[in-house]
Amino acid sequence: MASSNPVSFVLVISLVISCFVIAFGGNFHQDFDITWGDGRGKILDNGQLLTLSLDKASGSGFQSKNEYLFGKIDMQLKLVPGNSAGTVTAYYLSSQGSTHDEIDFEFLGNLSGDPYILHTNVFSQGKGDREQQFYLWFDPTADFHTYSILWNPQRIIFSVDGTPIREFKNAESLGVAYPKNQPMRIYSSLWNADDWATRGGLVKTDWNEAPFTASYRNFNANACVLSSSSCTSSSSNSWLNEEMDSTSQQRLKWVQKNYMIYNYCSDSKRFSQGLPPECAINTTA
């Protein structure tokens, strides 16, 4: 990826009020709280590994201690192996309230041997319905892979192992709200969604396979963290203006041509009155 023409740092300051830029490799004890699951979420290996588990009684989840307003955030995940049908592993950024902003990775489990579906969505001012879904070009249960969100004033880029799979551009000029004013925490949860997750709810969770476990490691955030100080940086903040170079654009087109299985911007039946306005600029064609 490359950087675009510089955005005035004064403008960036105005967008990231009361925050500072921080870059770090995470320790789960320092960076996250297990928020639910009655012991089913665990931080292991001196804070270097986190696991979430799901059984018939409950799933589990965690959230970041910090709130972020723009940044480049990486997490390595190893998803539930085997028959994961009915389960959802969600990893996302979100603010709170009815007009919340949200940037979603959701991994929809499947029967053994069938691929996971990677579901993505973007909410701004409480409005979502911007789904894109993908298969992956590897087995996400066999090893850890890096799932990244770049979020800056111009665009949101979802990446897998450094390969961009989706770009959501700022379309405020078209009257579309863009996530830029609400700080968001990182959340993740593993839960039962067999009413819809696998083949529209046709395939149910097999509780004989429980507990289901997803694993996390190598969290890293280079981001504006909400604080009482101003937005200053002792480290690189190139992500504030980052955009895709020609190589990344070609990789994005490759993913969307070969692995995308649903794009709301192509669903004219669903949007019979016309596609959402941001679709005019969020295309790889």
C-alpha positions in Angstrom: 0.0 0.0 0.0 1.1 3.6 -0.5 0.2 7.0 0.9 -2.0 9.6 -0.9 -1.4 13.3 -1.0 -1.0 14.4 2.6 -4.1 15.4 4.6 -3.5 18.5 6.7 -2.5 17.4 10.1 -4.6 20.2 11.5 -7.6 18.6 9.9 -6.6 15.2 11.3 -6.3 16.8 14.8 -9.8 18.1 14.5 -11.1 14.7 13.6 -9.3 12.9 16.4 -10.0 15.2 19.2 -8.4 14.3 22.6 -6.5 11.3 21.4 -2.9 10.2 20.9 -1.3 7.9 18.4 0.2 4.8 19.8 1.8 1.8 18.2 2.3 -1.4 20.1 2.4 -5.2 20.0 -0.3 -6.3 22.3 -0.4 -8.1 25.6 -3.9 -9.4 26.1 -3.8 -8.7 29.9 -2.9 -5.1 29.3 -5.1 -4.5 26.2 -8.3 -6.4 26.7 -11.0 -7.5 29.2 -12.9 -10.8 29.0 -16.4 -9.4 29.3 -18.7 -12.4 29.3 -18.7 -16.2 29.2 -18.2 -17.3 32.8 -14.7 -18.5 32.4 -15.0 -19.6 28.7 -12.7 -16.8 27.7 -9.1 -17.3 28.8 -5.9 -15.3 28.5 -2.9 -17.6 28.4 0.9 -17.7 27.8 1.7 -14.6 29.9 -0.8 -12.6 27.9 0.3 -13.7 24.4 -2.7 -15.9 23.6 -6.4 -15.5 24.1 -9.1 -18.2 23.6 -12.9 -18.0 23.4 -15.1 -21.0 23.8 -18.7 -21.9 23.1 -20.8 -24.7 24.6 -24.5 -25.3 24.8 -24.8 -23.1 27.9 -22.9 -20.0 26.7 -20.5 -18.4 24.4 -17.8 -15.8 25.4 -16.4 -12.5 24.4 -13.8 -9.8 25.1 -13.4 -6.1 24.4 -10.4 -3.6 24.3 -9.6 -1.4 27.2 -8.9 1.4 24.8 -11.2 3.3 22.4 -9.8 4.2 19.0 -10.5 7.0 16.5 -8.8 5.9 13.3 -6.0 3.5 13.1 -4.5 0.3 11.6 -5.4 -2.7 13.7 -4.2 -6.3 13.3 -5.2 -9.5 15.0 -4.2 -13.1 14.2 -7.1 -15.6 14.6 -7.3 -19.3 14.3 -11.0 -20.3 13.8 -13.1 -23.1 15.3 -11.9 -26.3 13.5 -14.0 -29.3 12.3 -17.7 -29.0 12.2 -18.3 -25.4 13.1 -21.8 -25.1 11.6 -24.1 -22.8 13.5 -21.2 -20.9 15.2 -20.2 -17.3 14.5 -16.8 -15.8 15.5 -17.2 -12.0 15.4 -14.3 -9.6 15.4 -15.1 -5.9 15.0 -14.8 -2.3 15.9 -17.9 -0.6 17.4 -19.1 2.5 19.2 -22.2 2.5 21.3 -25.8 3.7 21.0 -28.5 3.7 18.3 -26.4 5.8 15.9 -23.3 3.7 16.4 -20.5 3.1 13.9 -19.2 -0.4 13.3 -16.6 -2.2 11.2 -17.2 -5.9 11.1 -15.4 -9.2 10.4 -17.8 -12.1 11.1 -16.8 -15.7 10.4 -19.7 -18.0 9.7 -19.0 -21.6 10.6 -19.8 -24.6 8.3 -19.9 -28.3 8.1 -16.5 -30.1 8.1 -14.9 -29.8 4.7 -17.0 -26.8 3.7 -15.5 -23.4 3.7 -16.1 -20.7 6.3 -17.9 -17.6 5.0 -16.2 -14.3 5.9 -19.0 -11.7 6.3 -18.1 -8.0 6.4 -20.2 -4.9 7.1 -19.8 -1.2 7.8 -22.2 0.8 9.9 -22.2 4.6 10.0 -24.6 6.6 12.2 -26.5 3.4 12.9 -27.0 2.4 9.3 -25.5 -0.9 8.1 -26.9 -3.2 5.3 -23.5 -3.0 3.5 -22.6 -6.6 3.5 -19.9 -8.2 1.4 -19.1 -12.0 1.9 -16.1 -14.0 0.8 -14.7 -17.5 0.9 -11.0 -17.6 1.9 -8.2 -19.0 -0.2 -6.8 -21.1 2.7 -8.2 -23.1 5.7 -8.6 -20.5 8.5 -8.8 -23.3 11.1 -5.4 -24.9 10.4 -3.2 -22.0 11.5 -3.3 -18.3 12.6 -3.9 -15.7 9.9 -3.8 -11.9 10.2 -7.1 -9.9 9.8 -6.6 -6.2 9.6 -8.7 -3.0 9.5 -7.3 0.2 8.2 -9.6 3.1 9.2 -8.7 6.6 8.3 -10.6 9.8 7.3 -10.7 8.7 3.6 -11.4 5.0 3.6 -11.7 1.7 5.4 -9.8 -1.3 4.1 -10.3 -4.8 5.2 -7.3 -7.1 4.7 -6.4 -10.7 5.2 -2.7 -11.6 5.5 -1.9 -8.2 4.0 -4.2 -8.8 1.0 -7.0 -6.2 0.7 -10.4 -7.8 0.3 -12.7 -4.8 0.6 -12.5 -1.0 0.5 -15.2 1.3 1.8 -14.5 4.9 0.7 -15.7 8.1 2.4 -18.8 9.1 0.4 -19.9 12.1 2.4 -19.9 14.1 -0.8 -22.8 11.8 -1.9 -24.7 12.3 1.3 -23.5 9.1 3.0 -22.5 9.2 6.6 -18.9 8.0 7.3 -17.5 6.7 10.6 -15.2 9.6 11.7 -16.5 11.1 15.0 -17.2 8.2 17.3 -14.3 6.3 19.0 -14.7 2.6 18.8 -13.6 -0.3 20.9 -12.4 -3.7 19.5 -14.8 -6.5 20.3 -14.8 -10.2 19.7 -17.3 -13.0 20.5 -17.9 -16.6 19.8 -21.6 -17.5 19.9 -24.4 -19.7 18.6 -26.3 -18.3 15.7 -27.7 -21.5 14.2 -31.0 -19.7 13.4 -29.2 -18.0 10.5 -25.4 -18.5 10.3 -25.1 -21.7 8.2 -27.2 -22.0 5.1 -29.8 -19.6 6.4 -30.3 -21.6 9.5 -30.9 -25.0 7.8 -27.8 -26.5 9.5 -27.9 -26.5 13.3 -25.1 -26.5 15.8 -24.0 -30.1 16.7 -23.4 -29.8 20.5 -21.7 -33.1 20.5 -18.7 -31.2 19.0 -18.6 -28.7 21.8 -16.7 -26.9 23.2 -15.9 -24.9 20.1 -12.8 -22.8 20.5 -11.3 -19.9 18.6 -7.8 -18.5 19.3 -6.2 -15.1 19.1 -2.6 -13.8 19.2 -0.3 -11.0 17.9 -2.6 -8.1 18.4 -1.1 -4.8 17.2 -2.6 -1.3 17.0 -1.1 1.8 15.4 -4.0 4.1 16.2 -5.4 7.2 17.8 -6.4 6.2 21.3 -8.9 8.3 23.2 -7.2 10.1 26.0 -7.0 13.5 27.6 -3.9 14.5 25.6 -3.7 15.8 22.1 -3.2 13.7 19.0 0.6 13.5 18.7 2.9 10.7 17.5 6.3 9.5 18.3 5.9 6.7 15.7 4.7 6.4 12.1 1.2 7.7 11.4 1.3 7.0 7.7 -2.0 5.1 8.0 -3.8 8.5 8.4 -3.4 9.0 4.6 -2.8 5.4 3.4 -4.5 4.2 0.3 -4.0 1.2 -2.0 -1.2 1.3 -4.6 -1.6 -0.4 -8.0 -0.4 -3.8 -6.7 -2.9 -3.7 -3.8 -5.7 -2.7 -6.2 -4.9 -5.7 -8.4 -5.0 -8.0 -5.4 -8.3 -6.6 -4.3 -9.7 -7.3 -7.8 -8.3 -10.8 -7.7 -10.1 -11.5 -4.4 -13.3 -10.0 -5.4 -13.4 -11.8 -8.7 -12.5 -15.2 -7.3 -13.7 -15.3 -3.7 -16.5 -12.8 -3.3 -19.9 -14.6 -2.9 -22.1 -11.6 -2.1 -21.9 -7.9 -2.7 -24.8 -5.6 -1.6 -23.7 -3.2 -4.4 -24.7 -5.8 -6.9 -28.0 -6.7 -5.4 -30.5 -4.8 -7.5 -33.3 -7.1 -6.4 -32.8 -6.1 -2.8 -32.3 -2.4 -3.7 -35.1 -2.2 -6.3 -35.3 1.6 -5.9 -31.7 2.0 -6.7 -28.3 0.9 -5.3 -27.0 2.8 -2.3 -25.1 6.0 -3.4 -21.7 4.9 -2.0 -21.7 2.0 -4.5 -20.8 4.5 -7.2 -17.4 4.9 -5.7 -16.9 1.6 -3.9 -16.2 -0.5 -7.0 -13.2 -2.3 -8.3 -14.3 -2.4 -11.9 
